[in-house]
């Protein structure tokens, strides 16, 4: 428990660094347009800050989970062979001597006193493993997004530049997402290791014949890999290179289809939503086939121009005008960060 307490301190240190860096980036890019993607395909515009703020909110929840976990985790286990404290019998002057000693030892170690022995009730340790799995899985989700954004054909973000880091032994042009690769590999290992702690919960009677020893094997690896994953993630976010020009360029790839929802909703009020959907669907396909912009095709379509003028169509076709409540949602998460910081010791 004393070792896990030191480990949690490390977790919190990395979490604070991650939250600080994400807050800075989310605030800076709260109105930076980029393409959101569903099923790996461009969906509608959003802001890059919105993407970061979602991650930030997740880490804030993790910080809350850690605070809740520590109240259950840091508990002493001092109660004898099977948990009854039978070796410290009561005396006339101390009818609860064993329990009193347990309380005093807990105070000395700055741990909580358990409500009852927990030799073979290992939910506390399994919960710690679950926390590690969730923390590192969140790191891995961001690493996956960065890997995809670093693809040559996308180029919207890059890992921090370090000379020769991520380079290839034979291809001088390569700048591989090496930190993301480490995060992915370690997080996957943490998930597998944490699962074994649930096996450790299935312990026989009052002193187990093997399941307990799983913890001895797993906890050092689990703690080390979780710390390493969070450190790599903290460094990745702190030095993340954001390529706004590439984001803007990628918004134009679809010839305007990325804002087709906005145009459909704009026309739906007069043409009917389903009819507008089918019309815009056909025009988006035509735009790709003829390598023309959706805006030009809209302006040439009689049914469309009878309902909307070119100026209004230009407004609807500008991705920066269809970010929804991205900026407001970012501000809401940042306010949570500020409020949480003021409430923390």
Rosetta blueprint (number, residue, H / E / L):
1 X L
2 X H
3 X H
4 X H
5 X H
6 X H
7 X H
8 X H
9 X H
10 X H
11 X H
12 X H
13 X H
14 X H
15 X H
16 X H
17 X H
18 X H
19 X H
20 X H
21 X H
22 X H
23 X H
24 X H
25 X H
26 X H
27 X H
28 X H
29 X L
30 X L
31 X L
32 X L
33 X E
34 X E
35 X E
36 X E
37 X E
38 X E
39 X L
40 X L
41 X E
42 X E
43 X E
44 X E
45 X E
46 X E
47 X E
48 X H
49 X H
50 X H
51 X H
52 X H
53 X H
54 X H
55 X H
56 X H
57 X H
58 X H
59 X H
60 X H
61 X H
62 X H
63 X H
64 X H
65 X H
66 X H
67 X H
68 X H
69 X H
70 X H
71 X H
72 X H
73 X H
74 X L
75 X E
76 X L
77 X L
78 X L
79 X L
80 X L
81 X L
82 X L
83 X L
84 X L
85 X L
86 X L
87 X L
88 X L
89 X L
90 X L
91 X L
92 X L
93 X L
94 X L
95 X L
96 X L
97 X H
98 X H
99 X H
100 X H
101 X H
102 X H
103 X H
104 X H
105 X H
106 X H
107 X H
108 X H
109 X H
110 X L
111 X L
112 X E
113 X L
114 X L
115 X L
116 X L
117 X L
118 X L
119 X L
120 X L
121 X L
122 X L
123 X H
124 X H
125 X H
126 X H
127 X H
128 X H
129 X H
130 X H
131 X H
132 X H
133 X H
134 X H
135 X H
136 X H
137 X H
138 X H
139 X H
140 X H
141 X H
142 X H
143 X H
144 X H
145 X H
146 X H
147 X H
148 X H
149 X H
150 X H
151 X L
152 X L
153 X L
154 X L
155 X L
156 X L
157 X E
158 X E
159 X L
160 X L
161 X L
162 X L
163 X L
164 X L
165 X L
166 X L
167 X L
168 X L
169 X L
170 X L
171 X L
172 X L
173 X L
174 X L
175 X L
176 X L
177 X L
178 X H
179 X H
180 X H
181 X H
182 X H
183 X H
184 X H
185 X H
186 X H
187 X H
188 X H
189 X H
190 X H
191 X H
192 X H
193 X H
194 X H
195 X H
196 X H
197 X H
198 X H
199 X H
200 X H
201 X H
202 X L
203 X L
204 X L
205 X L
206 X L
207 X L
208 X L
209 X L
210 X L
211 X H
212 X H
213 X H
214 X H
215 X H
216 X H
217 X H
218 X H
219 X H
220 X H
221 X H
222 X H
223 X H
224 X H
225 X H
226 X H
227 X H
228 X H
229 X H
230 X H
231 X H
232 X H
233 X H
234 X H
235 X H
236 X H
237 X H
238 X H
239 X L
240 X L
241 X E
242 X E
243 X L
244 X H
245 X H
246 X H
247 X H
248 X H
249 X H
250 X H
251 X H
252 X L
253 X L
254 X L
255 X L
256 X L
257 X H
258 X H
259 X H
260 X H
261 X H
262 X H
263 X H
264 X H
265 X H
266 X H
267 X H
268 X H
269 X H
270 X H
271 X H
272 X L
273 X H
274 X H
275 X H
276 X H
277 X H
278 X H
279 X H
280 X H
281 X H
282 X H
283 X H
284 X H
285 X H
286 X H
287 X H
288 X H
289 X H
290 X H
291 X L
292 X L
293 X L
294 X H
295 X H
296 X H
297 X H
298 X H
299 X H
300 X H
301 X L
302 X H
303 X H
304 X H
305 X H
306 X L
307 X L
308 X L
309 X L
310 X H
311 X H
312 X H
313 X H
314 X H
315 X H
316 X H
317 X L
318 X L
319 X H
320 X H
321 X H
322 X L
323 X L
324 X L
325 X L
326 X H
327 X H
328 X H
329 X H
330 X H
331 X H
332 X H
333 X H
334 X H
335 X H
336 X H
337 X H
338 X H
339 X H
340 X H
341 X H
342 X H
343 X H
344 X L
345 X L
